[in-house]
Amino acid sequence: MTPTLLAFDTATELLSVALLASGGQMHAHEAAGGALASATLIPTIERLLADAGVALADLDAIVFGRGPGAFTGLRTACSVAQGLALGAGKRVLPVDTLMALADDARRRLAPPPSSSARPQRTWALLDARMNEIYAAQYAHDGERWHAVDAPMLTTAEALNERWRAAPPEVVAGNALDAFGDRLATGTALRVPDALPRATALLAVAPALIAQGGLVDAALALPLYVREKVAQTTAERDAARAAKRVAETAEAGALPR
């Protein structure tokens, strides 16, 4: 039986929300994210659930992109996932944003049946700003992803050094456009428009759930790979807004 899952990611400039309903029906919505995500995520989720005729109580779990990614976006996603899950008595599935990005790239590269098999290894890269890159390499065995190189904060030069020893098969993500020729991808297939979309979160969720990935709502925590000691004003405002959302959900003001 297909589980009913709500998924969302706000780790990038894209706000992406998707719902896998009973019978395998997929409902998805994408819009501008970034600083807007803290104000628009909950209304987007409410509209998506209402359009599909699904209540929070109908969900089997809440799936969210845990990072790495933008600090404000990660705090928003984690707080909303935690608040909704606590309010509805559900568990959560934290998913690496870079794994979702790799899966988005894999589906975009899906060849026609007559062509050779798609490459199995993918480097997922997100522009981390400050001249740095969030990166990870994953291998797909035909059923699920396995981390070859865990999420890291790195530079174009450090990646090039790695790739000289082991040339990449697929390189995906917005860092390709952000860094251009500074990334020596060689003959690798490039998928610059791949992103950690909510539909990709839902695609990888069943395998992660089967591996025991569901956790209590209190463990809806972000994955940071960059140390930071201070928040910007925008980040503090987003964190406060996300906290209010969580408190509202716990109080039962959102549909159950």
N, C-alpha and C positions, 0 to 999 in steps of 0.2 A: 504493500500500500504506500502510495506517495505521501510523504509528510507535507504538512502545511507550514511553510517557512517564510518569514519576512527577513529581507536582507537590505543593508544599506552601507554605503561607503562615502565618507566626506574627507578623505585623506588628501585629495587633490583639488584642483579648481572645478572639478565636476561633482555635483551632488547626484548620486545614483541610488535609486530605491527600486526594489523588485519584490514581488510576491509570488511564491509557488503555491497555488491553491489545490484543492482536492481535484483529482482527475488529471493532474499534471498541467493545469492551465497556468500560463505565465503572464503576469501583469508587471509592467516596468515603466518607470518615469525617470528622465534625466533633465537636469537644469543646471544653471550656474551655481557653483558652490563657493568655496573660499570663505570670505567673511560673511556671506549671505547664509551659509549653511545652518548656523545656530538659530536663525530666525525662521527658516523655511523647512527644515527637516521634518518637524512634527506635523505641520499642516499637510505636507506632501504625503507622509505616511497615512494620515487620517483619510485623505482623499482616495488614496490607492486602496485602502481596506474597504472604504465605503463603496467604491465603484465595483469591487469584486464581491461585495456582500459577505465579507469576512470580518469577524470580531477578534480582538486580541485573545479572547478565551479559546478561539478555534486554532490558534497557532500551536505547533508542536515545539518550536524554538525560534529564537531571534538570532540572526546571523549578522555580524558586523565586521568591517575592515578595521583591524586593530593597529595597523601601521606596519612599517614606518611611513611617515608622511608629515603633513603640516601639523604643528602642535595644536593649533586651534581646532582643526578638523578632527584630529584624533580625540581630543577631549570631548567634543560635541558628540561624536559617534558613541564613545564609551558611556557617557552620561545618559544619553537617550536610550541606549540598549539596556543599561542597568535599570533606569527608571521604569521603562515599559515592562521589562521582565519581572521586576519586583511587584509592580502593580497587578500583573496578570498571573503571577505565580509560575513563570516559565523559566527555563534555562536558556543560556546563551551559547553561541558558538563563535569564539574569536578566530578570525582568519587573517593570515598574513596578507597585507595588501599586495605585496610583490608576487605572491602565489596566484592571487586573482588576476593580476596583470598578465602573468605567464599564461594562464588559461585563456584569457581574452585573446592573446596573440595566437595561441594554438588553434583556436576555433576560426580565427581570421585566415590562417594559413591552410585550413583543411583542404587537401587536394581532391580532385575528382577521382572516382574509383579506379580509373585506368592509369593514374600516375603513381609514382613511387611513394612510399610511406613518408609521412611528415617527420621532420627532425624531432628527436626525443628530448633534447636538452635546450633550455631557454634561459638566457640571461635577462632578467627583468630589471629595468633601470628607471628611476624617477629622479627628476631634477630636485635636488635638496637645497638649492640656492647656495649662496656663500661659496660658489665655485666647487661644490661637492655633489655627490651622487649617492642616493640610496640604491643599493644593488643586492641581488641574490641570484643564484643559479639553481634551477629546478630541473629534475628529470621526470619524464612521464613514462610509466610502464604499460600504458594502454588502459589502465583503470584509475590510477591516482598519481599525484605528484609526490616526489621525494626531494627534500632539500639536499643539494650537493654542496652549495656554498650558502650558509645562513645569511639572513639580512644583515647588511653592514653599511656603514658610512664610509665612502671612499672617494677617490679622485679619478679623473680620466687617465692620468698618467699611471696610477696604480693598476687600473683595470687593463690598460695596454700591456703592462708588464706581465700580468696573469695570462693574457691572451696570447702573448708570444710563446709561452710554454704549452698552452692548450687552447687553440683557436676556437672561438665560439661557433655554434651551429645556427642559433637564432638569437638576435638581440632585439629587445622590445621595450617600448616606453618613451615618455616625452623627453628624456635626457638625450635621445638621439638628435632631436632638433635643437635642443638647448646647447649642446656641446659640439655639434657638427663634426667637422673633420678632426677634431681633437680626439675622438674615439676611433681607434683603428680597428674597425670591425672586420676587415678583410673580406672574405667571401661569404660571411654569415648573412642569412636572410634578416632583413631589417623590418620591424613593424613599429614605426614611430607613433602610430595612432592608438596603440593598445593602452588600455587603462584598467584600473581595478574596478570594473563595473559590477553592480549588484547582481546582474545575471551571471557573471563569472563566479561570484561568491556562492550563488545557489548551485552552480554546476559542480563545484568542488566540495560542497557541504556533505552530501551523502557519504562519501568516502571518509571524511574527517569524523563524522558522527559515528560511523562504524568502528573507527579507531578509538572511540571514547573521548572525542573532543568536546562534548557538551560539558559546561561547567555552571555552577551557581551564579546567579546574577551579580553577587558581590564581587565575583572574579572577572567582571567585564572591564579589563584593564588594557591600557595602550601599550604598544611595543615601541619604545624609544631606543634609537641607536645613536642619538646625538645628545650629549650632556648639555643641560641648560639650567642656569641658576635664576633667571628672572623672566617674568611674563611681560608682554607688551600690554598696553591698555586694552587693545582689541581682544587679546587672549583672555584677560581678566573678565571683560564684559561677556565674552562667549561662555566662559566657564560658569559665571553666575547665571546666565540664561539657561544653560543646560541643567544646572542644579535645580532651577525653578521648574523645568520640565519634568525632571525626575520626581520632585516632590508632588507635582500635580498628578502624575501617573500613580504614585503610591497612594494618594488620597482618593483615587478612583474617579477623578474628573474626566479621564479619557475613557472612551468606549471599551468595555470589557467583552 
